[in-house]
């Protein structure tokens, strides 16, 4: 990602527009415990924001990945809705199509802060429609971004130097004292003569063995299966660790559509049986039983996604599936 300074400033200004109440409400909903799977460049600034409540400092000094992570949380539902409204034009909408789609979702209740978060998120991730987002922020008065506040940095190196004859004299005296101390330390000291000790014969030593170079490799963490799952599914199958697009059953019946029992979505394969797959579904909505699926962008999913902790069994005979990618060891370990 090679954002320009103008784009980075725009992203920071969006947090000034949100205001402290909105920013703190969002960060307080995040699980930022030390055990959560967050990179330090994201986790540390967000934890500092939770603790110190200084939204101005966060907006003006936080690393861009931390800002983008917050925007992602704020924007993902609005992004999903705008993509649905754009339909076939979602990949590369015109400015007018994007403006009309935003007007539609605002008519459904989306407020200006979430629209600004969506536009800033698209700019931060260099979406093809990013230039349209910049233009809309500049043209629409209700989305206009305030300037960044002046942040006065404290510290001796940043203060204007003040000339003071007394201070200069004190510094000169200290320097002279340091010189005298060093000169005294370098003066040779007379010692009484001693009979030189007999030279000791060096002991024979075993030939040195070169220290082996240790190469650290990332191992895929072993997943814990139940005895029934271990006996039913091949957990070493080449398909394990793949992300597939398939029909995933609902965990509960939708009373408005009782006849619909499943939906096509992405899923992670955990085991392969004779006629079944053991999977964990990937969803667009966050719930207490789901965690952020960090590989969603790399694998080409079109919105931020969450993987459910519940394991499901689906038929590999009646349900077709398409493999879309494979988790790296780091991505697998971040989930388990």
N, C-alpha and C positions, 0 to 999 in steps of 0.2 A: 504494500500500500504506500503510495507516494503522494500524500495529501499536500496541497500547497499551504503556505502560511495563511492565506486568506480563508481557505476552507477550515483550517484548524481554529482560527479566530471565530469564525461563524459558529462552529460547534460549541465553543466556550460561551459565546454570547447567548446561545439558546438556553443554557442553564441559568443565566442571569434572568432571562425572561420567565422561566418557570417559577422562580421565586423559592425562598427557603421552605415554605410549607409543603409544596409539591415534591421538591427534591428529597427532603427528609422522609416524607411519607413513602416514597419509592424505595429508598435505601433501607428503611426499617423493615421492609417486607422481605429482604434478602437474607439467606442463611450464609453468614460470613464467618462461621466458626473456623478455627484453624484446620479442622478436618475436611472442610469443603474443598472440592476440586477446583481451585482458582489459582491462576498464576499470580505471583507476587506483585507484578506490575498492575494488576487489577484488584486483587484482594486487599493489599495494604492501604491504598488510597480510599477504598470504600469503607474499610474498617475504621480508618481515621475519621471519615465523614460521619459514621454512626456515632463515634465517641465524642468528637470535638464539636460537631454540629455547625461547622464553619463552611457554609455553602459557597461563599465568595471565594475563599481560598481554594476550595475544590474546583470551582469553575475556572479559575485563573491559572492554577498550577498543576492540577492532576494530569497524569500521562493520558495521551489520547485513547489507549485501549480501555482505561477505566471509564472515561467519558462515553465511549462507544458502547461499552457493556451496559451502562445505565440507559442509554438511548434505546438499546435493543429491548430491554425489559419494558420500557414505556411505549414503544412503537409497535410491538409485534402483533397485537390484536388489530390495531388500525391498519397495519400493512396487509394483514390477511383479508380484511374487508375491502380495502381498495383494490387489491389484486382480483378479488371476486367480481367487483363491479367492472373493472377494466376488461375482464375476460381474455379474449384473444389478443388484445392490445397491451396486456400487462408487461410483456417483455420489453417493448420499446414504444411507450405511449407518446403522443404529441403533448405539447404543453396544454392545449385546450382539453384533450381527453383526460389528462391527469387532474386538471383543475375541476372538470365536471365530476370526476369520480370522487374527489375530496368533498365537493359540495354535496354529493349524494350521501356520503357517510356522515357528514356533519348534520344533515337533515335527520339522520337516525340517532343523533345524540352525542357524537364525538366532539369534544371541546377543542379549543384552539391550541392548548398546550400539547395535546396528543397529536394534533396535525403537525405542529412545529417539530415535535420529537420524530415523527415519521420523515419529514423532509430533511432534518439534520442527519438522521440515521442513513438515509439514502445517499446523502452527500458524503458522509464519513466512510461508507462502503463502496463509494465510486460506482453507484448504479448507473446504467446508461442514461436514465432520466435525471441524473444529478444536476445538469445545467438548468433544466426546467425547474427543479426544486429551488435552486439559488434565485432564479428569476421570480418565482412566486413569493419567496420570502421578502424580496425587495419591493414587490409591487403591492402586496396586500397589507394595508395598514394594520389590521388586527394581528398579523403574523410578524410585524416588524421587530427586529431584534435590537435591544438596547446596547449601547457601547460597553466595553469592558471597563470596570472601575480601575482607577489608579491604585496599584498595590504598592505601598511603601515598604521596602525591605529594610530591615534593621541589620546592624552588624558593623564592626569597625572598618572593614574593607569598603563599605558602601557609604561611609560618612565623609563629608568634605573635610579635608585636612585644615587644621587651624594652626597658624604660626604662633608660637609662644616661646619667648627667649628663655624663660625659666625651665620649661620642659626640655628645650634643646640642651641646656647646660646639664640637666640631670642625665640625659641620654649620653652626652659626651663623657661624663664622669663614670658612668657604668661601663662604657667601652674601654676607658683607660684602665679601670680596675680589672676587667676581663683580660686585657693584654698583659698586665703585670702578673696575674695569676698563671697564665699560660707560660710566661717566661720563667717563672720560678719552678714550674713543673718540669721544664726542659733542662734545668741546671743539673749537671752530673753530681752524684753523691759519692764521697770517698768511702770505700769499704776496706776493712782489714783483710790482709791476704790470707787465703786459706789454701791448704794443700789440695790440689785437684784430685777429685775422687777417681778411682780406677774406672776405666771405661767398662761398662757392662756389655757382655756378649749378647747380641740379640738372639732371642729365642726363635727356634725354627717354627714357622707358622704354616699351617695348611694352605694350599693354594686357594685364593679367594674365588668364590663362586659368584658370578654376576647375578645381581638381583633381577628376577624375572619381571618383565613388563606386564602389568595387570590391565587388561582391557575390560571395562565394565559394559555389559550388554543388558539391555532391557528385556526381561523375561515376561512372557504373558502370564498374568496371575491366574491360578487355577480356580475355576468356578466350582462352588459347592452344590452338588446335586443331591436330591433325595435318593434313597436306595431304589425306589421304583423307577425314577428317571434314569438312573445309571444303568439299570437292567434293561430299560426299554429303548434308550437312545444311544447312538454312537456319538460320544462327546469329542472324539478326535477326527470326525469327518471333515473333509476339506471345506464343506459348506459352513461349518461352525465359524462364527465371527463375521459372516457376510450380512450385508443389509439387503433385504429383498422387498419387492413391492408385491403384495398379495392381499387376499381377502382375510381380514382379521375379525373374529366374532366380537360382538358387544358383550360387555360384562353384565349388563342388565337390559331388560326389555324397555324400549322407549314407548311410553303409553300413547304418544301421538302417532307412532308408526310401528305398531306391534308386529306387522308382517316383515319388517326389515330386521334382520338378525346379525348382519355383518357389514363391513365397509372396507373398501380397498384403501390400504395405507402402507406405510413402510414398517418394517419389523427387523429385529436382530435375531439371527438364528443361533440357538444355544445347543441344539442337539438334533440329530437326524435319525428317525426310526424307519422301520420297514415301510410303513404307510403314513407316517406322521412327521411333522416338524415341531420342535419345542422352540417357542419364540417369546420375545418381549416386544410388545407393540410400541410404536413411536407416534406421538400425538402432537397437535398444535396447541393444545390447552395445557396449562400448568395446574397440577393438583398436588396435595400433600404426598401422594404416592408416586409422583414422577419427579425426575431430576433432569436438568438441562442436558440435552444431547449435543455435546460440543462439536461433533463432526458433521453437523447438518449442512454447513455451507460447503465444506470440501466435497461432500458426496452429491451436491447439486440439488438438495432440497430447497424449495423456494421460500421458506420462512423458518424462523427459529422454532425448534422442536424439542419435545421432552419425551424421555423413554420411561415407560411404566415399570414398576418393580415386580408386578405380577407376571407369572409365566403362563403361557397359553399353549394348548396343543391344537394344531390345525392339520387337516388331512392333506397329504401331499398327492393324493390321487384325484380328489374332486376339486381341489383349489390349485390353480396355476400360479406360478410366481416367477418374477423376473429379478435377477441379481443386478444390483446397481453399484455395488462397491464392497470393500472389505475394510474392517477396522484395523488400524495399526496397533501394535502392542501397547503404545502409550494411551491410545484412545480406549482400548479394551480395559486397561487397568484403571482408567479414570472413572469407569462405571462400576467396578466391582472391588 
